[in-house]
Amino acid sequence: MFNSYCASCHGSDGTGNGPAASALKVAPTDLTQLARNNGGKYPALKVTSALTGKAELAAHGNKEMPVWGPIFYRMSGGSQGEVDQRIANLNRYIESLQAK
């Protein structure tokens, strides 16, 4: 899922060097540094808020980053449980990318 939805901007390694990154107003976040920038703890709730569109992300202007919650909802035929699972799966993967 990460490669399909996130890598075009954040790069396949999560560092923000995806092929579409140069077209953005502000460089994509280096997802490998989220825990480091949050006192060593991965900010799962903040990432969930960003993915679902409930967070204001200055780096993305007025939510320039695609909001995946509604897209996942349509893809799942309206199953909120499937949406939650997709978001949880992305969160776990992004957490696995954290720099040591």
DSSP file with accessible surface (Angstrom, degrees, kcal/mol):
  #  RESIDUE AA STRUCTURE BP1 BP2  ACC     N-H-->O    O-->H-N    N-H-->O    O-->H-N    TCO  KAPPA ALPHA  PHI   PSI    X-CA   Y-CA   Z-CA
    1    1 A M     >        0   0   75      0, 0.0     4,-2.6     0, 0.0     5,-0.4   0.000 360.0 360.0 360.0 -40.2    0.0    0.0    0.0
    2    2 A F  H  >> +     0   0    8      1,-0.2     4,-2.9     2,-0.2     5,-2.0   0.930 360.0  48.5 -57.7 -46.8    2.8    2.4    0.8
    3    3 A N  H  45S+     0   0  108      1,-0.2     5,-0.3     3,-0.2    -1,-0.2   0.871 115.2  45.8 -63.0 -35.2    4.3    2.0   -2.6
    4    4 A S  H  45S+     0   0   95      1,-0.1    -1,-0.2     3,-0.1    -2,-0.2   0.863 129.2  19.6 -74.3 -38.2    0.9    2.6   -4.2
    5    5 A Y  H  <5S+     0   0   46     -4,-2.6    -3,-0.2     2,-0.0    -2,-0.2   0.720 133.3  23.5-108.4 -25.8   -0.2    5.6   -2.2
    6    6 A C  T >X5S+     0   0    9     -4,-2.9     4,-2.8    -5,-0.4     3,-1.2   0.726  98.4  75.5-116.2 -32.5    2.8    7.3   -0.6
    7    7 A A  H 3><S+     0   0   12     -5,-2.0     4,-1.8     1,-0.3     5,-0.2   0.765  81.5  71.5 -65.3 -25.5    6.0    6.5   -2.4
    8    8 A S  H 34 S+     0   0   60     -5,-0.3    12,-3.1    10,-0.2    13,-0.6   0.868 120.9  15.7 -61.1 -30.8    5.4    8.9   -5.3
    9    9 A C  H <4 S+     0   0   28     -3,-1.2     9,-1.7    11,-0.2    -2,-0.2   0.819 135.3  39.8-103.3 -47.9    6.0   11.8   -2.9
   10   10 A H  H  < S-     0   0   16     -4,-2.8     6,-3.6     7,-0.2     7,-0.8   0.573 107.6-120.7 -84.1  -8.8    7.7   10.3    0.1
   11   11 A G    ><  -     0   0    2     -4,-1.8     3,-1.6    -5,-0.4     7,-0.2   0.190  28.5 -82.9  82.8 153.2    9.9    7.9   -1.9
   12   12 A S  T 3  S+     0   0   82      1,-0.3    -1,-0.1    -5,-0.2    -5,-0.1   0.779 134.0  47.7 -64.5 -22.5   10.0    4.1   -1.6
   13   13 A D  T 3  S-     0   0   73     -6,-0.1    -1,-0.3    -3,-0.1    -2,-0.1   0.443 113.0-119.5 -96.6  -0.9   12.3    4.5    1.4
   14   14 A G  S <  S+     0   0    0     -3,-1.6    17,-2.4    17,-0.1    18,-0.7   0.503  79.2 120.1  81.9   3.9   10.1    7.1    3.1
   15   15 A T  S    S-     0   0   51     15,-0.2    -4,-0.2    16,-0.2    15,-0.1   0.493  87.9-102.7 -85.3  -0.3   12.8    9.9    3.1
   16   16 A G  S    S+     0   0   14     -6,-3.6    -5,-0.3    -5,-0.1    -6,-0.1   0.637  88.6 116.9  94.4  16.0   10.8   12.3    0.9
   17   17 A N        +     0   0  101     -7,-0.8    -7,-0.2    10,-0.1    -6,-0.2  -0.044  35.6 144.6-109.7  32.2   12.6   11.8   -2.3
   18   18 A G    >   -     0   0    7     -9,-1.7     3,-1.4    -7,-0.2     4,-0.4  -0.175  65.0-103.7 -67.6 164.3    9.8   10.4   -4.5
   19   19 A P  T 3  S+     0   0  119      0, 0.0     3,-0.3     0, 0.0   -10,-0.2   0.773 121.5  47.1 -62.8 -25.1    9.5   11.2   -8.2
   20   20 A A  T >  S+     0   0   38    -12,-3.1     3,-1.5   -13,-0.2     4,-0.4   0.534  85.8  94.2 -91.9  -5.2    6.6   13.7   -7.6
   21   21 A A  G X  S+     0   0   15     -3,-1.4     3,-1.6   -13,-0.6    -1,-0.2   0.865  78.1  57.3 -57.9 -40.1    8.4   15.5   -4.7
   22   22 A S  G 3  S+     0   0  118     -4,-0.4    -1,-0.3    -3,-0.3    -2,-0.1   0.723 100.3  59.2 -68.6 -17.4    9.9   18.2   -6.8
   23   23 A A  G <  S+     0   0   86     -3,-1.5    -1,-0.3    -4,-0.1    -2,-0.2   0.585  88.3  95.8 -85.7  -8.0    6.5   19.3   -8.1
   24   24 A L  S <  S-     0   0   43     -3,-1.6     3,-0.1    -4,-0.4    36,-0.0  -0.500  77.6-129.7 -85.7 152.9    5.2   20.0   -4.6
   25   25 A K  S    S+     0   0  170      1,-0.2     2,-0.4    -2,-0.2    -1,-0.1   0.862  99.2  26.6 -63.7 -40.5    5.2   23.5   -3.0
   26   26 A V  S    S-     0   0   71     33,-0.3    -1,-0.2    -5,-0.0     3,-0.1  -0.983  99.0-100.7-126.6 139.1    6.9   22.1    0.1
   27   27 A A        -     0   0   73     -2,-0.4     3,-0.1     1,-0.1   -10,-0.1  -0.257  46.3-101.7 -57.9 142.0    9.1   19.0    0.3
   28   28 A P        -     0   0   11      0, 0.0    -1,-0.1     0, 0.0    32,-0.0  -0.286  45.6 -92.5 -62.5 151.4    7.4   15.9    1.5
   29   29 A T        -     0   0   53      1,-0.1     2,-1.1    -3,-0.1   -13,-0.1  -0.338  31.7-118.2 -63.4 140.5    8.1   14.9    5.1
   30   30 A D    >   -     0   0   54      1,-0.2     3,-1.7   -15,-0.1   -15,-0.2  -0.740  28.5-165.1 -78.7 102.0   10.9   12.5    5.7
   31   31 A L  G >  S+     0   0   17    -17,-2.4     3,-1.0    -2,-1.1     4,-0.3   0.689  79.6  70.0 -68.4 -15.6    8.8    9.7    7.2
   32   32 A T  G 3  S+     0   0   16    -18,-0.7    67,-3.0     1,-0.2    -1,-0.3   0.624  97.9  52.1 -76.5 -10.2   11.8    8.0    8.6
   33   33 A Q  G <> S+     0   0   39     -3,-1.7     4,-2.6    65,-0.2    -1,-0.2   0.294  75.1 103.1-107.8   7.7   12.3   10.8   11.1
   34   34 A L  T <4 S+     0   0   30     -3,-1.0     4,-0.2     1,-0.2     7,-0.2   0.922  86.3  42.0 -60.3 -47.2    8.9   10.9   12.7
   35   35 A A  T >4>S+     0   0   13     -4,-0.3     5,-2.5     1,-0.2     3,-1.7   0.940 114.3  51.6 -66.0 -44.6    9.8    9.1   15.9
   36   36 A R  G >45S+     0   0  142      1,-0.3     3,-0.8    -4,-0.3    -2,-0.2   0.893 110.6  49.0 -59.2 -39.1   13.1   11.0   16.2
   37   37 A N  G 3<5S+     0   0  124     -4,-2.6    -1,-0.3     1,-0.2    -2,-0.2   0.451 109.0  56.0 -80.4   0.1   11.2   14.3   15.8
   38   38 A N  G X 5S-     0   0   76     -3,-1.7     3,-1.4    -4,-0.2    -1,-0.2  -0.242 129.6 -85.0-124.5  40.3    8.7   13.2   18.5
   39   39 A G  T < 5S-     0   0   81     -3,-0.8    -3,-0.2     1,-0.3    -2,-0.1   0.766  85.9 -56.7  66.0  25.5   11.0   12.4   21.4
   40   40 A G  T 3 <S+     0   0   60     -5,-2.5     2,-0.5     1,-0.2    -1,-0.3   0.418 113.0 110.9  88.9  -1.2   11.8    8.9   20.2
   41   41 A K  S <  S-     0   0  148     -3,-1.4    -1,-0.2    -6,-0.6    -3,-0.0  -0.922  72.7-119.6-111.6 128.8    8.1    7.7   20.1
   42   42 A Y        -     0   0   15     -2,-0.5     2,-1.8     1,-0.1     3,-0.2  -0.453  23.2-134.9 -64.8 126.5    6.4    7.0   16.8
   43   43 A P     >  +     0   0   17      0, 0.0     4,-2.4     0, 0.0     5,-0.2  -0.455  36.8 165.0 -87.0  71.2    3.3    9.4   16.6
   44   44 A A  H  > S+     0   0   41     -2,-1.8     4,-2.7     1,-0.2     5,-0.2   0.880  73.4  50.2 -56.7 -43.0    0.7    6.9   15.4
   45   45 A L  H  > S+     0   0  145     -3,-0.2     4,-2.5     2,-0.2    -1,-0.2   0.897 110.5  49.7 -65.8 -38.6   -2.3    9.2   16.2
   46   46 A K  H  > S+     0   0  142      2,-0.2     4,-2.1    -3,-0.2    -1,-0.2   0.912 112.0  48.2 -65.3 -41.3   -0.7   12.1   14.3
   47   47 A V  H  X S+     0   0   15     -4,-2.4     4,-2.8     2,-0.2     5,-0.2   0.928 110.9  51.1 -65.4 -43.0    0.0    9.9   11.3
   48   48 A T  H  X S+     0   0   44     -4,-2.7     4,-2.3    -5,-0.2     6,-0.3   0.930 109.3  51.1 -59.3 -43.6   -3.6    8.6   11.4
   49   49 A S  H  X>S+     0   0   41     -4,-2.5     5,-1.9     1,-0.2     6,-1.2   0.887 111.0  48.3 -61.8 -39.2   -4.9   12.1   11.5
   50   50 A A  H  <5S+     0   0   19     -4,-2.1     3,-0.4     4,-0.2    -1,-0.2   0.926 112.4  48.1 -66.7 -43.6   -2.8   13.0    8.5
   51   51 A L  H  <5S+     0   0    9     -4,-2.8    18,-1.6     1,-0.2    17,-1.4   0.850 116.0  43.2 -66.9 -34.4   -3.9   10.0    6.5
   52   52 A T  H  <5S-     0   0   30     -4,-2.3    -1,-0.2    -5,-0.2    -2,-0.2   0.579 113.6-114.4 -89.4 -10.2   -7.6   10.6    7.3
   53   53 A G  T  <5S+     0   0   11     -4,-1.0    -3,-0.2    -3,-0.4    -4,-0.1   0.609  83.2 118.0  89.3  14.0   -7.5   14.3    6.7
   54   54 A K      < +     0   0  167     -5,-1.9     2,-0.4    -6,-0.3    -4,-0.2   0.478  59.7  76.3 -92.3  -1.3   -8.2   15.4   10.3
   55   55 A A  S    S-     0   0   20     -6,-1.2     2,-0.6    -7,-0.1     8,-0.0  -0.867  77.4-130.4-111.2 142.8   -4.9   17.1   10.7
   56   56 A E        -     0   0  145     -2,-0.4     2,-0.7     6,-0.0     3,-0.1  -0.824  25.7-164.0 -86.1 120.3   -3.9   20.5    9.4
   57   57 A L    >   -     0   0   36     -2,-0.6     3,-1.8     4,-0.2     6,-0.5  -0.879  13.4-169.4-113.1 102.3   -0.5   20.0    7.7
   58   58 A A  G >  S+     0   0   96     -2,-0.7     3,-1.8     1,-0.3    -1,-0.2   0.865  87.9  61.6 -57.4 -35.7    1.3   23.2    7.1
   59   59 A A  G 3  S+     0   0   34      1,-0.3    -1,-0.3    -3,-0.1   -33,-0.3   0.715 105.9  47.1 -65.8 -17.9    3.8   21.4    4.9
   60   60 A H  G <> S-     0   0   16     -3,-1.8     4,-3.4     1,-0.4    -1,-0.3   0.141 101.6-137.3-109.4  21.2    1.0   20.4    2.6
   61   61 A G  T <4 S-     0   0   30     -3,-1.8     2,-1.6     1,-0.2    -1,-0.4  -0.399  82.5  -1.3  60.5-130.9   -0.5   23.8    2.3
   62   62 A N  T  4 S-     0   0  156      1,-0.2    -1,-0.2    -3,-0.1    -4,-0.1  -0.544 131.3 -60.1 -90.3  70.8   -4.3   23.4    2.5
   63   63 A K  T  4 S+     0   0   76     -2,-1.6    -2,-0.2    -6,-0.5    -1,-0.2   0.918  78.5 163.7  55.8  45.8   -4.2   19.6    2.8
   64   64 A E     <  +     0   0   74     -4,-3.4    -3,-0.1    -7,-0.3    -1,-0.1   0.837  50.6  91.0 -61.9 -30.6   -2.4   19.2   -0.6
   65   65 A M  S    S-     0   0   27     -5,-0.2    -8,-0.1    -8,-0.1    -5,-0.1  -0.434  97.4 -99.6 -63.8 136.0   -1.5   15.7    0.5
   66   66 A P        -     0   0   60      0, 0.0     2,-0.8     0, 0.0   -13,-0.1  -0.322  29.5-131.4 -56.7 139.4   -4.2   13.2   -0.6
   67   67 A V     >  -     0   0   40      1,-0.2     4,-0.7    -4,-0.1   -15,-0.2  -0.868  22.3-170.3 -94.4 109.9   -6.6   12.4    2.2
   68   68 A W  H  >  +     0   0   32    -17,-1.4     4,-3.4    -2,-0.8     5,-0.3   0.741  67.3  78.3 -80.4 -23.3   -6.7    8.6    2.0
   69   69 A G  H  > S+     0   0    9    -18,-1.6     4,-2.3     1,-0.2    -1,-0.2   0.950  99.9  39.9 -52.1 -56.0   -9.6    8.0    4.5
   70   70 A P  H  > S+     0   0   60      0, 0.0     4,-2.2     0, 0.0    -1,-0.2   0.882 116.4  51.8 -64.5 -34.3  -12.4    8.9    2.0
   71   71 A I  H  X S+     0   0   47     -4,-0.7     4,-2.5     1,-0.2    -2,-0.2   0.944 111.2  46.7 -66.0 -46.0  -10.6    7.2   -0.8
   72   72 A F  H  X S+     0   0    0     -4,-3.4     4,-1.9     1,-0.2    -1,-0.2   0.872 109.0  56.7 -62.4 -35.6  -10.2    4.0    1.2
   73   73 A Y  H  <>S+     0   0  107     -4,-2.3     5,-2.7    -5,-0.3     6,-0.4   0.935 110.0  43.7 -62.3 -45.5  -13.9    4.3    2.2
   74   74 A R  H ><5S+     0   0  173     -4,-2.2     3,-1.4     1,-0.2    -2,-0.2   0.913 112.3  53.3 -65.5 -41.8  -15.0    4.3   -1.4
   75   75 A M  H 3<5S+     0   0   84     -4,-2.5    -1,-0.2     1,-0.3    -2,-0.2   0.837 109.5  48.8 -61.4 -33.3  -12.6    1.5   -2.3
   76   76 A S  T 3<5S-     0   0   14     -4,-1.9     3,-0.5    -5,-0.2    -1,-0.3   0.340 114.9-113.0 -90.7   4.7  -14.0   -0.7    0.5
   77   77 A G  T < 5S-     0   0   73     -3,-1.4    -3,-0.2     1,-0.2    -2,-0.1   0.806  78.4 -47.9  68.5  27.1  -17.6   -0.1   -0.5
   78   78 A G  S   <S+     0   0   28     -5,-2.7     2,-1.0     1,-0.2    -1,-0.2   0.595  94.0 145.9  90.9  13.2  -18.3    1.8    2.7
   79   79 A S     >  -     0   0   45     -3,-0.5     4,-1.8    -6,-0.4     3,-0.4  -0.722  29.2-170.2 -87.3 104.9  -16.8   -0.6    5.2
   80   80 A Q  H  > S+     0   0   97     -2,-1.0     4,-2.9     1,-0.2     5,-0.2   0.854  86.1  61.0 -62.3 -33.4  -15.3    1.6    8.0
   81   81 A G  H  > S+     0   0   49      1,-0.2     4,-2.0     2,-0.2    -1,-0.2   0.905 104.7  47.5 -60.2 -40.7  -13.6   -1.5    9.4
   82   82 A E  H  > S+     0   0   92     -3,-0.4     4,-2.5     2,-0.2    -1,-0.2   0.886 111.0  51.6 -67.2 -39.5  -11.6   -1.9    6.1
   83   83 A V  H  X S+     0   0    3     -4,-1.8     4,-2.6     2,-0.2     5,-0.2   0.953 110.2  48.6 -59.9 -49.3  -10.7    1.7    6.1
   84   84 A D  H  X S+     0   0   91     -4,-2.9     4,-2.5     1,-0.2    -2,-0.2   0.884 111.1  51.0 -59.8 -38.9   -9.4    1.4    9.7
   85   85 A Q  H  X S+     0   0   99     -4,-2.0     4,-2.7     2,-0.2    -1,-0.2   0.912 109.6  49.3 -66.7 -41.9   -7.4   -1.7    8.7
   86   86 A R  H  X S+     0   0   57     -4,-2.5     4,-2.4     2,-0.2    -2,-0.2   0.931 112.9  47.1 -61.7 -45.5   -5.8    0.1    5.7
   87   87 A I  H  X S+     0   0    6     -4,-2.6     4,-2.7     1,-0.2    -2,-0.2   0.925 112.9  49.6 -62.7 -43.0   -4.8    3.1    7.9
   88   88 A A  H  X S+     0   0   32     -4,-2.5     4,-2.6    -5,-0.2    -2,-0.2   0.910 110.2  50.9 -63.0 -41.2   -3.5    0.7   10.6
   89   89 A N  H  X S+     0   0   63     -4,-2.7     4,-2.2     2,-0.2    -1,-0.2   0.920 111.6  46.7 -63.2 -44.4   -1.5   -1.2    8.0
   90   90 A L  H  X S+     0   0    2     -4,-2.4     4,-2.9     1,-0.2     5,-0.3   0.921 111.6  52.3 -62.8 -42.4    0.1    2.0    6.6
   91   91 A N  H  X S+     0   0   13     -4,-2.7     4,-2.6     1,-0.2    -2,-0.2   0.928 109.5  48.5 -59.7 -46.9    0.8    3.2   10.1
   92   92 A R  H  X S+     0   0  135     -4,-2.6     4,-1.8     2,-0.2    -1,-0.2   0.909 112.8  48.5 -60.9 -41.1    2.6   -0.1   11.0
   93   93 A Y  H  X S+     0   0   93     -4,-2.2     4,-0.8     2,-0.2    -2,-0.2   0.945 111.5  48.1 -66.4 -45.9    4.7    0.1    7.8
   94   94 A I  H >< S+     0   0    5     -4,-2.9     3,-1.1     1,-0.2     4,-0.3   0.912 109.3  54.5 -61.7 -38.7    5.7    3.7    8.3
   95   95 A E  H >< S+     0   0   96     -4,-2.6     3,-1.5     1,-0.3    -1,-0.2   0.894 102.8  57.1 -61.2 -35.2    6.6    2.9   11.9
   96   96 A S  H 3< S+     0   0   74     -4,-1.8    -1,-0.3     1,-0.3    -2,-0.2   0.703  99.6  60.5 -69.6 -17.0    8.9    0.2   10.5
   97   97 A L  T << S+     0   0   31     -3,-1.1    -1,-0.3    -4,-0.8    -2,-0.2   0.513  76.0 128.0 -84.7  -6.9   10.7    2.8    8.4
   98   98 A Q    <   -     0   0   15     -3,-1.5   -65,-0.2    -4,-0.3   -66,-0.1  -0.253  66.2-112.4 -60.5 134.3   11.8    4.8   11.5
   99   99 A A              0   0   42    -67,-3.0    -1,-0.1     1,-0.1   -63,-0.1  -0.384 360.0 360.0 -62.3 141.6   15.5    5.6   11.7
  100  100 A K              0   0  209     -3,-0.1    -1,-0.1    -2,-0.1    -3,-0.0  -0.554 360.0 360.0 -88.2 360.0   17.3    3.8   14.5
